[in-house]
Amino acid sequence: MGATTSTLPEEELQTLCDASGLSRKGVVGLYNRFSSLAKHQDTDTKEFYMTRQDFLNIQELQLNPLGERIIDAFFADADVDDRKHVYFRDFVKVLSHFRPIDKNKPHAWNNRESKLKFAFTMYDLNKSGTITKDEFQEILQMMIGATVSPDQVESIAERTMNEADRDGDGSISFQEFMNAMEKTDIEQKMSFRFLT
C-alpha cells in the first residue's frame, strides 16, 4: 500500500527543505509520489522505503534506456550502509540534483559539484571511482541505441577518452571529469523547472 497513511513530520519537512533547497510544496509533492511508490516499512524505524524492484516497476524507468543507471544512482547516493533501501530522505537527495541552482543560496545537495558527482556515477558502471573507455562506450550505446554503428560509438568513446584522460592512465577520474565538464552548463542541463 505504500506510505500513504503517514504524514511528513514538520521537523523533517523543514530539514529536507533546508538541505535540498526545495520549497515546502516541492518536498510535499515528492513525499506524495514516494508514498505511492514505497511498499516496504522498516521494522525498527517504521520508515517506508523503496527497493530496487520498486524502482524497476516504475513504467517511466522501464521505458528509459538509462533506467537501470538512474536506479543505480539512487542506491549509490543512499545514506544507508547496505545500499539496498532508498528512504524518503535519499529520494529527495537524489532528485534535488535536478533542481535549478540558486547561486545566491547554495545547498549541499544541489550545487555544481554534486550535480557532476551524480552524472559521474551514471558512467562509472563498476563503481570503481573512474570511468573507462568501455564504460563510456556502453553508456553511449545505451543513450543512442542502434542509430549509430558500433565503430562510430567506439570512435566517439576513444576521442572522449583522449580529451578527458589527462594523466593517460586509461580512465577518467572524477577530477578529470570535472575538468572536461568545465565549460558545460551542467546547472542548466541537469535542471527541471517543475522541481522547485
Summary of the structure (lengths in Angstrom):
residues: 196
radius of gyration: 18.1
end to end distance: 27.4
largest distance: 54.7
contacts: 538
relative contact order: 0.12
helix: 55%
strand: 8%
